[in-house]
Amino acid sequence: MSASDTTDDQKSHLPITVTASGFRDNDWLDRRHVALSDLESAAASDMAGLAEIVIGIHGDDTVETVRSWLPHIAAVEIYFDTAHDGRGFSLARRLTEMGFQGEIRAAGALHVDQFPHAIQCGIYALNLSRQAALRMPEQYWIDTAATIATEQSYQSRLMPISKSAS
């Protein structure tokens, strides 16, 4: 049974994917997940199949090891073990700087306040436990993601406001 064939009661334990446009079922559940450390052996056995798998990256992984396979990879999931560890944001930014064109999702311990920063770093969506995602209403996630289009940086907000001449 795939995630899309389940009832609402059966879905209660399944993760939710949070995007800037709201919640949806996690469509990566049925895909094969391969740890970054196992990528070389996965590529050796099926280079064409790399586009169908999800590469899992942890905060202490070195993303430069994936550089030669970037054109063949379509999905990366970066794991955040704690909400206090920002290495995943740096890894996402580094992947995009290296030219990764696929989808990057974050998974694990993330909060709604971190969502705009995740988007700015190249993360398209968050794969969260249903409990973590539903701590805030769906509209709040959407509104929080929308702030990156209108919000100035914190540095600019710290600058003193110039007084107009009277």
C-alpha positions in Angstrom: 0.0 0.0 0.0 1.4 3.4 -1.0 1.1 6.6 1.1 -1.5 7.9 -1.3 -3.8 4.8 -0.7 -4.1 5.3 3.0 -7.0 6.7 5.0 -6.7 9.7 7.3 -6.4 7.5 10.3 -3.7 5.5 8.7 -1.8 8.7 7.7 -1.6 9.9 11.3 1.9 8.4 11.7 3.1 9.5 8.2 5.3 12.6 7.7 3.9 15.7 6.1 5.7 17.7 3.4 5.5 21.4 4.1 6.0 23.8 1.1 5.5 27.5 0.7 2.0 26.7 -0.6 1.0 24.4 2.3 0.9 20.8 3.4 0.8 17.7 1.3 1.5 14.0 1.7 5.2 13.1 1.5 5.6 11.8 -2.0 9.1 10.5 -1.3 8.0 7.7 1.1 7.9 5.1 -1.7 11.3 6.2 -3.2 14.5 4.4 -2.4 16.7 6.4 0.1 20.4 6.1 -0.1 22.8 7.6 2.4 25.5 9.9 1.0 28.1 7.4 2.3 26.5 4.7 0.1 26.1 6.8 -3.1 29.2 5.5 -4.8 28.0 1.9 -4.6 24.5 2.9 -5.7 25.9 4.8 -8.7 28.2 1.9 -9.6 25.2 -0.5 -9.7 22.7 1.7 -11.5 23.9 5.2 -12.6 20.6 5.8 -14.6 18.6 4.9 -11.4 20.2 7.8 -9.5 17.4 10.1 -10.7 14.8 7.9 -8.9 16.5 7.8 -5.5 16.6 10.2 -2.6 20.2 11.0 -1.4 20.2 11.4 2.4 22.7 13.9 3.8 23.5 14.6 7.5 25.1 17.7 9.0 28.5 16.1 9.3 28.6 14.9 5.7 30.8 16.5 3.1 28.6 17.4 0.1 31.6 17.9 -2.2 31.7 14.1 -2.5 28.5 14.2 -4.5 29.8 16.7 -7.1 30.5 14.2 -9.9 26.9 12.8 -9.6 25.0 16.0 -9.4 23.8 15.9 -13.0 22.2 12.5 -12.3 20.6 13.2 -8.9 17.1 14.7 -8.7 16.4 14.5 -4.9 18.3 15.3 -1.8 17.0 15.2 1.8 19.1 16.9 4.4 18.6 15.7 7.9 18.5 18.1 10.9 19.0 16.1 14.1 18.3 19.2 16.2 16.8 22.6 15.5 19.9 24.2 16.9 22.2 22.7 14.3 22.4 25.0 11.2 24.9 22.9 9.2 22.0 21.6 7.0 21.4 25.1 5.8 25.0 25.4 4.8 24.9 22.1 3.0 21.9 23.1 1.0 23.5 26.4 0.0 26.7 24.5 -1.0 24.7 22.1 -3.1 23.1 24.9 -5.0 26.4 26.7 -5.4 27.8 23.5 -6.9 25.1 23.6 -9.5 22.6 21.1 -8.1 19.3 21.5 -10.1 17.2 18.9 -8.3 14.9 19.3 -5.3 16.3 19.7 -1.8 14.2 18.9 1.2 15.0 19.2 4.9 13.8 16.6 7.3 13.9 16.3 11.1 13.9 18.9 13.9 12.9 22.2 12.2 10.6 24.9 13.4 8.3 27.2 11.4 10.6 30.2 12.1 13.4 28.4 10.3 11.3 27.8 7.1 12.1 31.2 5.4 15.8 30.6 6.0 15.6 27.1 4.6 14.0 28.5 1.4 16.7 31.1 1.1 19.3 28.4 1.3 17.8 26.4 -1.5 15.5 24.0 0.4 12.2 23.6 -1.4 10.2 21.8 1.3 10.4 20.3 4.7 9.5 16.6 5.5 8.3 16.7 9.1 6.5 14.4 11.4 2.8 15.1 11.4 3.0 16.2 15.0 5.8 18.8 14.3 4.1 20.2 11.2 0.7 20.5 12.9 2.1 22.5 15.9 1.2 25.5 13.8 -1.8 25.9 11.4 -1.0 25.3 7.7 -1.8 29.0 6.9 0.9 30.1 9.4 3.5 28.0 7.5 2.4 29.6 4.3 2.4 33.1 5.7 5.9 32.6 7.3 7.3 31.3 4.0 5.8 34.4 2.2 7.8 36.8 4.5 11.0 36.2 2.5 9.5 38.1 -0.4 8.7 41.2 1.6 11.1 41.1 4.6 14.3 43.0 4.8 17.3 41.4 6.4 17.7 41.8 10.1 20.8 43.9 9.4 18.9 46.5 7.6 16.2 46.6 10.4 19.0 47.4 12.9 20.1 50.5 11.0 18.9 53.7 12.5 15.9 55.3 10.8 17.0 58.6 9.2 15.1 61.6 10.4 13.5 63.7 7.7 14.3 67.3 7.7 11.7 69.4 9.4 
